[in-house]
Amino acid sequence: MSTRSRLFLLALLFPPIRGQETPTCLSPASNGGPPNKAACCLEPGRQEESVDGVIYEYICNHYATNTNVFYHEVLNAYECAKKCSEEAGLCHAASWKPKARSPEGGRCFLAMAGFVEKPDRNGEWLLLVRTDRTEPVAGETSHGYLQPGCEEEVDEAWTQCETAAEEYCEMRTAHMQQQLDAKDTDLVNCMHPYALSF
């Protein structure tokens, strides 16, 4: 076998490493644990990545208060963000703490609306904040979601929608209470027909 043939076989058996990407903070390929947190903390300040089309802001050495008392055992920061996405109506942020004595895994606490961002003096936590911004998922077509600069208009419309829903609920509750009171009166009158005739 010639030298050229041997080199060709080696190239097929051992593909070049430079084609492989290093996992990012919210990469599903990350093993988690302290190495995953280190990948998240390469730069100071807030950074952004997408998980299934939802953009998350993350910041090292911070955590969220107003979290669920229960936690999820997850492999990495990506899975923690995914848990938050699964609870999209309730979860607004997640705090992920890698297992210190294990090269993989960690605990994920989900935070509800009104959470407060706190600095972590021990440097153990990673805060993942779910934004309302999205980006197209690979293989999907863009649907023209929220345009930049429209956040205030969307927030205002959402507030109006919530107010209208609350007013409708109060109106229906009052109407049902009136119907219930009328039925109670009918029941009392039915049980005591002679009381009304005197």
Buried (B, 14 or more C-beta within 10 A) or exposed (E): EEEEEEEEEEEEEEEEEEEEEEBBBBBEEBEBBBBBBEBBBEEEEEBBBBBBBBBBBBBBBBBBEEBBEEBBEBBBBBBBBBBBBEBEEEBBBBBBBBBEEEEBBBBBBBBBEEBEBEEBEEEBBBBBBBEEBBBEEEEEEEEEEEEEEEEEEEEEEEEEEEEEEEEEEEEEEEEEEEEEEEEEEEEEEEEEEEEEEE
